Amino acid sequence: MKKQLMTMLCVGIAGLIFIPSVFFNRPILALIGAFFDWLPLPTGWMKGSGAINETFQKLHVAATLAAYAVFVLWLITGTGNIGFAFLEIWWMAVIFGVLMNR
């Protein structure tokens, strides 16, 4: 349970950073949020002890990669609308991540 709690804490912090960075169109600030979003992966916090729904796991991975591809485009262009697209796709990835552990 501690691993899942740490993962959710990091994702929550990432979201709290992503929202104002998109709203104020500051993609550089969103890099800090990306650090927190990816932190559970190298720490091993994402490895759960329970059953994983493989369909939602694949959707989570695909949506996360798509979100960060859009994020890189936002970093390059600095276009605010792209930031909103990143946030929407990232949020779908979060939802899929939650559902894969049910």
SVG drawing of the C-alpha trace seen along z (x, -y; Angstrom):
<svg xmlns="http://www.w3.org/2000/svg" viewBox="-11 -33 26 44">
<polyline fill="none" stroke="black" stroke-width="0.4" points="0.0,0.0 2.9,-2.4 4.1,-2.1 0.7,-2.9 0.4,-5.9 3.8,-7.3 2.8,-6.9 -0.5,-8.7 1.3,-11.4 3.8,-12.0 1.1,-12.0 -0.9,-14.4 2.0,-16.8 2.7,-16.5 -0.9,-17.5 -0.8,-20.4 2.2,-21.7 0.9,-20.8 -2.4,-22.7 -0.9,-26.2 2.0,-25.6 -0.6,-24.9 -2.9,-27.7 0.0,-30.3 1.6,-28.6 4.9,-27.8 6.2,-24.5 9.5,-24.9 7.7,-24.8 6.0,-21.7 9.3,-19.9 9.3,-19.9 5.9,-18.2 7.2,-15.7 9.9,-14.8 7.3,-14.0 5.2,-12.2 8.0,-9.9 9.6,-9.5 7.5,-6.3 9.0,-4.4 12.7,-4.4 11.9,-4.0 9.8,-0.9 6.7,-2.4 4.6,-1.5 5.2,2.2 2.1,3.3 1.6,6.6 -1.9,7.2 -3.3,8.2 -2.9,5.8 -5.5,5.4 -3.2,5.7 -5.7,3.9 -5.6,0.8 -1.9,1.1 -1.4,1.0 -3.7,-2.0 -1.9,-3.7 1.5,-3.3 0.2,-4.4 -1.6,-7.5 1.5,-8.4 3.8,-8.2 1.3,-10.2 1.0,-12.8 4.8,-13.3 5.1,-13.4 2.7,-16.3 4.6,-17.7 7.8,-17.8 5.9,-19.6 4.7,-22.1 8.2,-22.6 9.4,-23.2 6.6,-25.5 5.5,-27.1 1.9,-27.1 -0.6,-27.2 -3.2,-25.1 -0.7,-22.3 -0.3,-22.5 -4.0,-21.9 -3.8,-18.9 -1.0,-17.5 -3.0,-18.0 -6.0,-16.2 -4.0,-13.2 -2.0,-13.1 -5.2,-13.0 -6.5,-10.0 -3.2,-8.3 -3.7,-8.9 -7.2,-7.4 -6.0,-4.3 -3.2,-4.0 -5.7,-3.9 -7.9,-1.4 -5.1,1.0 -4.7,1.8 -8.4,2.7"/>
</svg>
